[in-house]
Every structure is written in C-alpha cells, then in structure tokens.
Amino acid sequence: MERELVERARDGDAGAFEEIVQISSARLYAIAFRILRDRDRAEDALQTALVRMWDDLSSLRDPDRFDAWSYRLLVRASYREAERERRQSQVRAIDVRPPSDDGFARITEVDELEQGFRRLTPEHRAVLVLHFYLDLPVSEIAETLGIPVGTAGSRLHYAVKTLRAACEAEARGAIAWRTTAT
C-alpha cells in the first residue's frame, strides 16, 4: 500500500481511507472467503475488519506495515465469524466451482478439497491461505498473526497434513461409492 495514502488516512482523511478500501477490499474479501468458506460470513468479516481499521488506524505506527496489519485484523475478524458460526450450528451448502473440461473428475477433486478444507480449524485455514494464497513465508505469517514462528510453522505443517489426509479419505470414499454404484 502506498505510504502517503496510509499516512493521510491515519491522519483522519476519510477520502484516503475510502481509496485504501477500494484498492484492498477485493484481496481482503478473498482471504476472508478462503478462511470462512462462506460468502456472507466473509463479507461480515471484511466489514468488521474495515470498521476496526478505520477506528484503529491512528494507532498504526509504521504505515509501511499496513498490509500485514490489515491482514491481522481481517484474520481475527474471520476467527470471530467462524466462532459465531459454530455457536449457531448452521448447515451450509458446498460452494463448488463450475466443472472444467474434465467433468466428473474435476468436480470430485474440488469437492474433496472443499470437504477437507472445511474440516480444518479457522486458525489452520488462515495459515494455509496466508502461505499458499498470499505467498507469505512462515516468518511473515507469524508476524501477521502475532504468533511465534514455531507456532506458525507447526500450524502450517499440521494443516497441510490434515488436509492431505482428509482429501485421501474423501477420495477413498468416492472410489468405494463409484465401485458399489456400478
């Protein structure tokens, strides 16, 4: 993010903050969606994070760290949304992308990945998103989330391991289902 723009917003310039929102909201929404796996909850987390950013922007000491700071606020808002979801125990439909040219196999892969991702905790989803979607190294993930580097590395390792195991289990179930269905 451009330092001058962040400084103007930090000094109370609502127009500068609006510009920041226009520049960064699509990226922030994508992160929240990847953590929460629900469009409405991702929008809620984004709105909560944006309000918090505006309220707390004057306390941001280093404008060059705006992106990491905004990710931290968004991830925390996503955690709160996930907790609210757990308390409400709502059942949601799976959001499957349109099939590609390889048809059934592609749908099955996307569904297996989605099911595996949903089994992860929001904390584990967050490190996966920050690492694989934003391409952040473990040290920056730790800084962004405000956790020790070892914890970030451990969460990433566990999340990948759990996701892989869940996808393999889903694949075995799909193979068994196809075998008995024919």
VEXMILUM-141451 format. One record per residue (C-alpha): y, x, z. Coordinates in Angstrom, 1 decimal, always signed. Each point is the difference from the previous one (the first is absolute). Layout:
BEGIN
y,x,z
Y,X,Z
...
# end
This chain:
BEGIN
y,x,z
+0.0,+0.0,+0.0
+3.5,+1.2,-0.8
+1.6,+1.6,+3.1
+3.5,-1.4,-0.7
-1.3,-3.5,-0.4
-1.9,+0.2,+3.3
+3.0,+1.4,+1.8
+2.2,-2.8,-1.3
-2.5,-2.6,+1.2
-0.4,+1.8,+3.3
+3.8,-0.3,+0.4
-0.3,-3.8,-0.4
+0.5,-0.4,-3.7
-2.0,-3.2,-0.8
+0.3,+0.5,-3.7
-1.6,+3.5,+0.3
-2.8,-1.5,+2.0
-0.5,-2.7,-2.6
-0.3,+2.7,-2.6
-2.6,+1.8,+2.1
-1.9,-3.2,+0.3
+0.1,-0.5,-3.8
-1.2,+3.5,-0.6
-2.8,+0.1,+2.6
-1.2,-3.5,+0.6
-2.7,-0.1,-2.7
-1.5,+3.2,+1.3
+0.1,-1.2,+3.6
-1.5,-3.3,-1.0
-2.9,+1.8,-1.8
-0.7,+2.0,+3.1
+0.0,-3.1,+2.3
-2.2,-1.9,-2.4
-2.5,+2.8,-0.2
-0.2,+0.1,+3.8
-0.1,-3.7,+0.6
-1.7,-1.3,-3.2
+2.0,-3.2,+0.1
+3.1,-0.7,-2.0
+1.7,-2.3,+2.6
-0.6,+2.4,+2.9
+1.1,+3.0,-2.1
+3.3,-1.9,-0.7
+0.4,-0.8,+3.7
-0.7,+3.6,+1.0
+2.5,+1.2,-2.6
+2.7,-2.4,+1.2
-0.6,+1.0,+3.6
+0.2,+3.7,-0.9
+3.2,-0.5,-2.0
+1.7,-1.8,+2.8
-1.1,+2.7,+2.4
+1.3,+2.7,-2.4
+3.4,-1.6,-0.2
+0.1,-0.4,+3.8
-1.1,+3.5,+0.8
+1.5,+1.9,-3.0
+2.9,+1.3,+2.1
-2.5,+1.9,+2.2
-1.5,+1.9,-3.0
+1.0,+3.6,+0.6
-1.1,+1.5,-3.2
+0.7,-2.0,-3.2
-2.4,+2.2,-1.9
-2.8,-1.4,+2.0
+0.8,-3.6,-0.9
-3.2,-0.5,-2.0
-2.3,+1.2,+2.7
+1.9,-2.1,+2.6
-0.1,-3.1,-2.2
-3.8,+0.4,-0.5
-0.5,+0.3,+3.8
+2.0,-3.2,+0.6
-2.0,-1.8,-2.8
-3.4,+1.2,+1.3
+0.9,-1.2,+3.5
+1.1,-3.4,-1.3
-3.2,-0.2,-2.0
-2.0,+0.8,+3.2
+1.8,-2.9,+1.7
-0.8,-2.3,-2.9
-3.6,+0.9,+0.1
-0.2,-0.6,+3.7
+1.7,-3.4,-0.5
-2.6,-0.7,-2.6
-2.9,+0.9,+2.3
+1.4,-2.3,+2.7
+0.3,-2.9,-2.5
-3.5,+0.7,-1.4
+0.8,-1.3,-3.5
-2.5,+0.2,-2.8
+1.4,+1.3,-3.2
-1.2,+0.1,-3.6
-0.6,+3.3,-1.6
+2.6,+1.2,-2.4
-2.0,+1.2,-3.0
+1.9,+1.5,-3.0
-0.8,-1.3,-3.5
-3.2,+1.5,-1.4
+0.3,+3.0,-2.4
-2.0,+0.4,-3.1
-3.2,+0.9,+1.9
-0.1,-3.5,+1.4
-2.4,-0.7,+2.9
-0.5,+3.6,+1.0
+3.8,+0.4,+0.5
+0.3,-3.2,+2.0
-2.8,+1.1,+2.2
+1.6,+3.5,+0.6
+3.4,-1.6,+0.9
-1.7,-2.5,+2.3
-2.0,+2.7,+1.7
+3.1,+2.1,+0.5
+2.0,-3.0,+1.3
-2.8,-1.0,+2.4
-0.3,+3.6,+1.3
+3.8,+0.3,+0.4
+0.2,-3.2,+1.9
-2.5,+1.3,+2.5
+2.3,+2.9,+0.9
+2.6,-0.3,+2.8
+3.7,-0.1,-1.0
+0.3,+3.6,+1.5
-2.7,+1.2,-2.4
+1.4,-1.9,-2.9
+3.4,+1.5,+0.6
-1.2,+3.6,-0.2
-2.0,-0.7,-3.1
+3.1,-1.6,-1.7
+2.3,+2.8,+1.1
-2.5,+2.7,-1.2
-1.3,-1.5,-3.2
+2.9,-2.3,-1.1
+3.0,+2.1,+1.1
-1.9,+3.3,-0.4
+1.2,+1.2,+3.5
-1.8,+2.9,+1.6
-1.5,-0.5,+3.4
+2.9,+1.8,+1.7
+2.5,-2.4,-1.5
-2.2,-3.0,+0.8
+0.0,+1.1,+3.7
+3.7,+0.4,+0.0
+0.6,-3.3,-1.7
-2.3,-1.9,+2.4
+1.2,+2.0,+3.0
-3.6,+1.2,+0.9
-1.5,+3.5,+0.4
-1.2,+1.7,-3.2
-3.6,+0.0,+1.3
+0.1,-3.7,+0.6
+1.3,-0.6,-3.5
-2.8,+2.2,-1.5
-2.6,-1.8,+2.1
+1.2,-3.4,-1.0
+0.0,+1.0,-3.7
-3.5,+1.5,+0.3
-1.3,-3.1,+1.9
+1.7,-2.4,-2.4
-1.5,+1.7,-3.1
-3.4,+0.1,+1.6
+0.1,-3.6,+1.1
+1.3,-1.2,-3.4
-2.7,+1.9,-1.8
-2.7,-1.4,+2.3
+1.3,-3.5,-0.4
+0.1,+0.3,-3.8
-3.5,+1.3,-0.1
-1.2,-2.8,+2.2
+1.8,-2.6,-2.2
-1.6,+1.7,-3.1
-3.5,-0.2,+1.5
+0.6,-3.7,+0.8
+1.2,-0.7,-3.6
-3.0,+1.8,-1.4
-2.3,-2.0,+2.2
+1.7,-3.2,-0.9
-0.2,+0.7,-3.7
-3.7,+0.9,+0.3
-0.9,-3.2,+1.8
+2.2,-2.1,-2.3
-1.8,+1.0,-3.2
# end
